[in-house]
């Protein structure tokens, strides 16, 4: 079960002051050197820049460093009330940030146990009405970290988030871990939002084919570069190019050869270059396609 969430701030609190700190342990917490810039700009489809990791970079520094290598926008994703409020604040404050807001599936059981899931979803509903909140996410199902007792709350939360994406006519970013069949069947049963994205896609080629047939987008993170991730490379090979997105999931899933160190939007070029080589396509062509796909899903970054 997820740890019960920390009570979220009162409405008058300053969301810009919110920060989470990732457990460092014995990891190398220095940021890798910047990669060679991309000639055709792209966007980071999913990041958690409220999480402080490694040698801290401010949001402005993260965006500046990303822009220097051709990553010109970031979709900042929430997973609880605090981080969703921070995401909405970041998007309202920075023209290169758009927001996704949601209760993460691993947090849903804790909110439910506290009798606050409906209240929390109501706050997400309120945030989703803001003009630079362009997605509900990350939501979905996770059968890896949440046991069977918590799954009914996950389903309840997931279906409520699907309804919010439809209500606000914005995209939805799905978190799916060890729950592929359940996620697909839920989307089929209740009807998927018009723009549905599988964040950090973790399925295989068969699932990618289903997603492509249904018009979903697949977002690939740095783990597509891992040696043990042939399933992701197989999926990349079969999904239509117009359905491909790229993300960091920063500060997690740093691409090879920097695996284990802090991830950040400026490392997107490492993953995109790997994807282009894997597909055997021109890098600039792939970047242009990914950028167009991102704008189709979320709309323009700068008003």
Order of alpha helices (4+ residues) and beta strands (2+ residues): beta-beta-beta-alpha-beta-alpha-beta-alpha-alpha-beta-alpha-beta-alpha-beta-alpha-beta-alpha-beta-alpha-alpha
